[in-house]
Amino acid sequence: MSGVNASKDAGRSHLTVNIGSLRMKNPVTVASGTFGFGPEYAPYLDLNRLGAIVVKGITLLPRAGNTTPRLVETPAGVLNSIGLQNPGVERFITEALPFLADYDLPVIVNIAGDTAQDYARLAEKLSRTAGVAALEVNISCPNIKKGGLQFGSDPASAAEVTRLVKESTHLPVIIKLSPNVTSIVAVAEKVAAAGADALSLINTLLGMAIDIRARRPVLGNILGGLSGPAVKPVALRAVWQVRQAVPLPIIGMGGITSAADAIEFLLAGATAVAVGSANFVNPLATMEVLAGIESYLNENGFNNIREISGLAHNNI
């Protein structure tokens, strides 16, 4: 059955998009940290039908993550403070990556580090690893004490990480940007000038929750990243502004729970979209988004997905 679906989707050339030199059979992928390494969702959907998979963030060495509690629901989303828990790059390559080799989809590896050199070393190692199609450079994680947002909040530091990663790999480099900055456009312009091939917009918004009975912060790390429907207007604004300023492909994300949400991001200027927190409540969210996008194209007379990317800019 998987092979049949993969072949069927491969024939839908009107859905094909390019993220730099990375070709995706359709514009729907997943946000890093919301889909594990693939096996977690394989029982619920055919992974072959995704345009790509973005795996959980990887660091050079294993990380245990932050203290618990790490998750708390909010009225319109979820706060997380996982802290990049992961098995480290060596175990990822030997234990997690082989599972995805059986599927017909590009694997995008999200990388994070404490120093700019960490990112470069990860890029170099993963570039020598079969089965890795692109790198998503996480300079925007808000719930770790070193690295992450430390780089993404400063345009010059973001550009330096981008430059070092580009020098260390032949793979497409996608820089994941933070909304927790004065100007996301300024950061986007700097990383574009440093050689980024594409951008992911946005990572989570910094937030917190307080237990009024215990009278203390709920999260063990105090602060966490807010995702879910509440962040969609912020993410959409970021995609719109960056599309106007930077001529790079954008993977739009932040609060996408339906095809209508995804189409808004495409119209705002995204080339592709990533479904994140919605996967937690609906394992089939990506498939519903994909089906809805195709129906929208058919119902509105569009011949190709690329026709609607940024279209709203022409209709002001």
N, C-alpha and C positions, 0 to 999 in steps of 0.2 A: 504493500500500500504506500509506503514512504516513497519508493522509487516512482510510482505512478504520479503522486502529487508533485514531486520535485520536477518531473518532466513536464507536467501540465503547467506549473508556474514558470518554468524556464521559457515556455513558448509565449508568455505574455510580455512581449518586448515593449509594449507601451507603458509598462510599469517600471522598466529598468532605469536606474539612476547611477550616476558616478560620483563618488566622493574622492576627489583627486583621481588617482589611478585605480582606486578600488571600485569594482563593478558590483552593484547589488541588484538582484533580480527584481526586487521591489523596494519601496522606500521605508519599510517598517522594520525596525530593530528594537532592542531592549536597552534600558538604562542600566549601566553597571551597578552591581550591588543589589539588583532587584530580581535577578534571574539565576543566581548562583553560577555554576559552570556548565549548565545544560541538563544534566541528569535529573535535576529537581523538577523540571517541567516536561521532560520527555514523555511521561505517562499521560499527559493531558493534551498534547498537540504534536503535530508532525513538525519537528524543528526545521526540516527542509524547506518549509514554507516561509520562514523568516527571510528577510532580505540580508540579514547578517545577525550574528550574536555578539554582544559585548559582554565579556565575562567579568566576574567580580574582580575588584582591584587587586593587583599583585605588587609586592615589594621584594627587594632582594632577599631578605631573611624572613622567616615566619613571624607573624604578629598574633598575639593573643587578643588584641583589641582592648576596648575600654572596659571599665568596671560596670557591672549591672546596677540598676536597670538600664537597658540600651534603647528601648522603644517605648513610645507613649503615643496613644491616639489623641488627636485634636479634633475639634468639630468639623474641619474640612481638610484633614490630611493626617500625616504622621510625622513625629519627630524621631530621628534616629541618631544614635551616638555609638555606632558599631566600632569605629576606630580602626577601620581597615583590617579587621581580622582576616588572615589568609595564610595558606601553608608555605608561602615563599615561592620564588620563581622555580627553584629546582624541582620541588614536588609538583608544582603546577605542570611543568613540562612532562614529567614522567608519569604522573597519576591522573591528572584532570584532562589534559589536552588530547590524549589518545581516544577518549570517548567521542570527541567531536570529529575525529577523522572519518567516521562512518557516515557523516552527513554532508550534504551538498550545500554548504553555506560558508561564507567568509567568517573567520574568527578574528574579532578585534579585541586585543588585550589592553585593558586599562592598567596603566602603570603609575606608581606613586613612589616618592622617596623623601628622605630627610634632607638630602643635599642635591644640588644640580647634577653632581657627578653620579649620584645614585640612578637618576633617570637615564643618563647616558649609558651606564653599565647595563641596565635593564634592556635598553633599546638594542645595544650591541648583541647581547645574549639572545634575545628573542628574534633578532634578525637572522640568526643562524639556525633557527628552529623551524622545521617543516610544519606547515599547518597554520602559521600565523600570517594573517592577511594585512593587518594594519595595527597601529598603536594609537590608543587614546591616552593622552598625557593628562593626568589628573593633577592640576595645579590649583584645585578649588575645593578640596575637602575641608569642611569647616569644623570637624570634630577630632582633629589630631593636633598635638602640641608642636610638632616640628614638620616642616615641609607643607605640602598642600596649599592652603590659603595664604601662607607666608609668601609663596611665590606668585600666586594668582592675583594678589591684591596690589602688587607693584608692577607696573608695565615693564620696567627695565628688567626686573628679575624674571618675569614671565617670558620676555624675549630671550634672555640668556638660557633658560631651560630649553626653550624651543630650538635655539641654535645648536646647543650641545646634542640634543636628541637627533636633529636632522643630520648632524655630522656623523652620527653613530649608526645610522640605519638607511637602508634603501626602501623601507616600507613607507606607505602613506602615514603622515603624522597628523593626528587630529587633536587639537588642544581643547580641553574642557575648561570652560571659563566659569567664574563665580559671579553671582549677582550681588555679592556682599562687597561692592566696590563703589567708589564715587562715580566712575564712568567705565562701564563695560566696553564701550566703543573704543576708548583710549587703549585698553588692554588688547582688544582685538586687533587694532591697527598695528601695535607693536609686534605681536606674535606673527601677524601676516608678513610684516617686513622682515622678520627673522626667518621666514621660510615655511611656516605652517602650511599644510596642504588643505586643511579643513578645520572647522570649529564645531564643538558641541556646546549648545546653549539650552538650559543652564544647569548648574549644579544646585544643591539645596540652599535655601535661605536660613541664615543663622537664627535660632530661636530657643525657647526654653518653656518649661511648664513647672508649676509649683503645686505640691500637695498641700491643700489648705488645712487638712487635719494634722498631718505631721509637721506642717509649717517648715518645709524644706523643699529644695528642688527635687523633681521626680527622677531625672536622669542622673546616673552615677557620675557622669562627666559634667553635670550641670547644664552645659549647652549642647545643642544638637542641630541637625539639619532638617528643616521643614520641607516636606514634599507632599504631593497630592493636589487636589483641585484648587486649594487656596493659592498656590503659587502660579497658576496658569497665566493670569493677567500680567504678572511681572515677567515671566518667561517669554510671553508673546511680544511684549514691548521690547525686550532685549533682542529678540530675533529681528524684529522690524528695524530697529535702529542700526544694528550691525550690518544687516543686508544693505542698507543705504550707504554705509561707509566702507565696507570691505568686500572685494570681489572673490570671496572664497565660498565653497559649499558649506552649508550649515546643517547640522543634525539638530533639529529642534526637539526640546523635551521640557517637561515641567507641567504636571497636572493633566496629562492626556489620559482620558478615560474612555473616549468614544471616537468614532470616525470623524464626527463634526469637529471635535477638538483638534485632531490631527490635521484636518483640512485647513483650519484657521492658521496653523503653523506654516503649512505649505504656501498658503496665500500671502502670508507675511514675509516669506522669503526663504523658508527652509527648503532644502533639497530632499531631506529624509527626516523621519521622526523616530523618536525612541519612547516606548511605553515603559514607565517605571513602577510607581507604587500601585497602579491599577492591577498589576500582576498578582499582588498579594491577595486581593479580594476576588479577582476573576482570572484564573489561569488562561482563559481563552481570549483575553482582552486584545492581544496582538492580532489574532485571527479575525476578530470582529472589526477592528480598525482597518485591516487590510481589505476585507470584503466591502466595507463601507466606502473606502476611497475609490475602489474600482467602480462601485455603483454610481458614485458621484460623477466620475468621469463619463460614464455611459449616459447617464440621465441628462447631463448638461452639454453633451456634444463635443467633449474634448477627446482628441485622438491619442494624447500622450500625457503622462504625468508631468513632464517638464513644462507643459503649457501653463500649468497653474502655479508654478513656483514663483513667488513674488508678484503674482498678478494683481494683488490688492494695491500695490504701489502705483499701478497705472490708472486706478479708478478713484482717485481722490478728487 
